[in-house]
Amino acid sequence: PGHTRITDEEEICRIVPVIERIKKEYDIPVSVDTYKSQVAKEALEAGADLVNDIWGLKADAKMAPLLAKYKVPCCIMHNRKNMEYKNFLEDITEDLKESIWLAKEAGIQEDKIIVEKRIKEMQDTKIDTIKEQEIPYEILEKIGTTYKFDKGDDEHRR
């Protein structure tokens, strides 16, 4: 929300030097958030260890095969252009099942697939009222929770 689209080239220019420097100076895993396969490729070449695809492998048909080729973990998020839901839980579940299917179909190993439950971005929606037992096991077993905040989000910098 609230982002400005940039070209692949600009995104690559912004993230590759940062990834290279982090990998040079620290022995830590690096994740890159992108839905663009060319950006993901350059990030992986620079040393990124994981790709977080905010469109669940649906925005760029080359993303899933690329991640399978590099044998890296992928974190898939639920996202859709049409945010109208007939049944919130069922619709999200079906969307995530489709993303998991795309990953497996491309050859991404099952243990490399992570589903992200976005806490901050979804905190005011029905997702926080869903009980764990309502989420199908095939989705639940892959959920990894992350917490993101924007540059101007001072509340979380204290």
Secondary structure, DSSP 8 states (H G I E B T S, - for coil): -------HHHHHHHHHHHHHHHHHH-----EEE-S-HHHHHHHHHHT--EEEETTTT-S-TTHHHHHHHHT--EEEE---S----SSHHHHHHHHHHHHHHHHHHHT--GGGEEEEEEHHHHTTSGGGG--GGGS-HHHHTTEEEE----TT-GGG--
